[in-house]
């Protein structure tokens, strides 16, 4: 193996390690954008899950803006089991 090949492999390893670290970073609270990215769903869908109580979330006010926040434990539940079913209303 020559030096350029070694440098190329080291760069690939560094990139993969950086991605792993980013995946393993744990937050206490996640935004709807974070959860959308983790679940592969649209952010609108995640906001609807919050609004319809399909997931447990709290609404925070930041000035005039209202944002949903989802706990780490709830994110884990969603990733393992998905959102709660939507029950028909009578």
Residue, then its C-alpha position, 0 to 999 in steps of 0.5 A: x500500500x502506498x501513502x495516498x492509499x493509506x491517507x484515503x483510507x484514514x479519511x474514510x475511517x475518520x468520516x465514518x467515526x464522525x457519523x457514528x459519534x453523531x448518531x450516538x449523541x443523546x439529547x434530553x429533548x428532541x425537536x420535531x425536525x430531529x424526530x422527523x430525521x430519525x424516523x424518516x418521516x416529514x416534520x409535518x407528520x411528527x407535528x401531527x403525531x404530537x397534536x393528536x397525542x400519538x406521541x407524548x410531547x410538550x409544547x414550549x414557547x420561544x417568544x411568539x413561536x410554539x414548538x413541540x419537544x419530545x423526550x429521549x425516552x419517548x423517542x426510543x419508544x417511537x423508534x422501537x414501537x412507532x406512534x400510538x394508533x389513532x383511535x376513531x372518535x365517536 
